[in-house]
Amino acid sequence: MSGLFSSPSVPTPPPPPEPPEKSDVDVQEAALQERLRRARQRGRAANILTGNQGVTGDAPVARKTLLGE
């Protein structure tokens, strides 16, 4: 039965739109925003001290035996 019907033809897509022209000021502003975003991201990453498993080592549980030690 495959000989009775032909496969449908796919229309060609329209060309993509041209990107808008960016001035030097826009490019510099975007670069500044990206640097600031990365700096904030590094700041947050420095605060994360454990992984997703949490602390897996033994806890330090040394106890004093006498007053003043």
Phi and psi restraints in degrees (value plus and minus 20) as a CYANA .aco file:
   2 SER   PHI     -90.1   -50.1
   2 SER   PSI     -34.3     5.7
   3 GLY   PHI    -100.8   -60.8
   3 GLY   PSI     -34.5     5.5
   4 LEU   PHI     -98.9   -58.9
   4 LEU   PSI     -52.9   -12.9
   5 PHE   PHI    -138.3   -98.3
   5 PHE   PSI     118.6   158.6
   6 SER   PHI    -114.4   -74.4
   6 SER   PSI     135.6   175.6
   7 SER   PHI     -91.6   -51.6
   7 SER   PSI     127.5   167.5
   8 PRO   PHI     -89.0   -49.0
   8 PRO   PSI     125.3   165.3
   9 SER   PHI    -106.0   -66.0
   9 SER   PSI     122.1   162.1
  10 VAL   PHI    -114.0   -74.0
  10 VAL   PSI     104.6   144.6
  11 PRO   PHI     -90.5   -50.5
  11 PRO   PSI     129.6   169.6
  12 THR   PHI     -93.7   -53.7
  12 THR   PSI     118.4   158.4
  13 PRO   PHI     -92.7   -52.7
  13 PRO   PSI     134.0   174.0
  14 PRO   PHI     -89.4   -49.4
  14 PRO   PSI     136.4   176.4
  15 PRO   PHI     -85.9   -45.9
  15 PRO   PSI     129.8   169.8
  16 PRO   PHI     -87.3   -47.3
  16 PRO   PSI     131.6   171.6
  17 PRO   PHI     -90.7   -50.7
  17 PRO   PSI     131.7   171.7
  18 GLU   PHI     -92.4   -52.4
  18 GLU   PSI     118.0   158.0
  19 PRO   PHI     -88.6   -48.6
  19 PRO   PSI     127.5   167.5
  20 PRO   PHI     -88.6   -48.6
  20 PRO   PSI     128.6   168.6
  21 GLU   PHI     -90.3   -50.3
  21 GLU   PSI     114.0   154.0
  22 LYS   PHI    -130.0   -90.0
  22 LYS   PSI     117.9   157.9
  23 SER   PHI    -104.0   -64.0
  23 SER   PSI     148.8   188.8
  24 ASP   PHI     -80.3   -40.3
  24 ASP   PSI     -56.6   -16.6
  25 VAL   PHI     -84.6   -44.6
  25 VAL   PSI     -61.7   -21.7
  26 ASP   PHI     -84.3   -44.3
  26 ASP   PSI     -61.4   -21.4
  27 VAL   PHI     -86.2   -46.2
  27 VAL   PSI     -63.1   -23.1
  28 GLN   PHI     -85.9   -45.9
  28 GLN   PSI     -59.6   -19.6
  29 GLU   PHI     -84.3   -44.3
  29 GLU   PSI     -61.3   -21.3
  30 ALA   PHI     -84.7   -44.7
  30 ALA   PSI     -59.3   -19.3
  31 ALA   PHI     -86.0   -46.0
  31 ALA   PSI     -60.5   -20.5
  32 LEU   PHI     -83.4   -43.4
  32 LEU   PSI     -64.1   -24.1
  33 GLN   PHI     -82.3   -42.3
  33 GLN   PSI     -58.8   -18.8
  34 GLU   PHI     -86.9   -46.9
  34 GLU   PSI     -61.6   -21.6
  35 ARG   PHI     -82.7   -42.7
  35 ARG   PSI     -62.0   -22.0
  36 LEU   PHI     -86.1   -46.1
  36 LEU   PSI     -59.3   -19.3
  37 ARG   PHI     -83.3   -43.3
  37 ARG   PSI     -62.9   -22.9
  38 ARG   PHI     -87.7   -47.7
  38 ARG   PSI     -55.7   -15.7
  39 ALA   PHI     -85.3   -45.3
  39 ALA   PSI     -61.3   -21.3
  40 ARG   PHI     -85.2   -45.2
  40 ARG   PSI     -57.2   -17.2
  41 GLN   PHI     -86.9   -46.9
  41 GLN   PSI     -60.8   -20.8
  42 ARG   PHI     -84.3   -44.3
  42 ARG   PSI     -57.5   -17.5
  43 GLY   PHI     -82.3   -42.3
  43 GLY   PSI     -60.0   -20.0
  44 ARG   PHI     -90.5   -50.5
  44 ARG   PSI     -58.3   -18.3
  45 ALA   PHI     -87.2   -47.2
  45 ALA   PSI     -48.8    -8.8
  46 ALA   PHI     -89.9   -49.9
  46 ALA   PSI     -41.8    -1.8
  47 ASN   PHI    -105.9   -65.9
  47 ASN   PSI     -36.4     3.6
  48 ILE   PHI    -105.2   -65.2
  48 ILE   PSI      90.9   130.9
  49 LEU   PHI    -122.1   -82.1
  49 LEU   PSI     -33.9     6.1
  50 THR   PHI    -143.8  -103.8
  50 THR   PSI     145.5   185.5
  51 GLY   PHI    -110.1   -70.1
  51 GLY   PSI    -184.2  -144.2
  52 ASN   PHI     -95.6   -55.6
  52 ASN   PSI     -31.7     8.3
  53 GLN   PHI    -106.2   -66.2
  53 GLN   PSI     -34.7     5.3
  54 GLY   PHI      65.4   105.4
  54 GLY   PSI    -184.2  -144.2
  55 VAL   PHI    -102.4   -62.4
  55 VAL   PSI     101.0   141.0
  56 THR   PHI    -123.9   -83.9
  56 THR   PSI     -29.1    10.9
  57 GLY   PHI    -101.8   -61.8
  57 GLY   PSI     153.6   193.6
  58 ASP   PHI     -95.8   -55.8
  58 ASP   PSI     127.2   167.2
  59 ALA   PHI    -101.1   -61.1
  59 ALA   PSI     121.7   161.7
  60 PRO   PHI     -95.4   -55.4
  60 PRO   PSI      90.7   130.7
  61 VAL   PHI    -141.1  -101.1
  61 VAL   PSI      22.8    62.8
  62 ALA   PHI     -95.0   -55.0
  62 ALA   PSI     108.9   148.9
  63 ARG   PHI    -133.4   -93.4
  63 ARG   PSI     126.7   166.7
  64 LYS   PHI     -96.5   -56.5
  64 LYS   PSI     122.6   162.6
  65 THR   PHI    -119.7   -79.7
  65 THR   PSI     -51.8   -11.8
  66 LEU   PHI    -146.5  -106.5
  66 LEU   PSI     136.8   176.8
  67 LEU   PHI     -85.0   -45.0
  67 LEU   PSI     109.2   149.2
  68 GLY   PHI      76.6   116.6
  68 GLY   PSI     -24.6    15.4
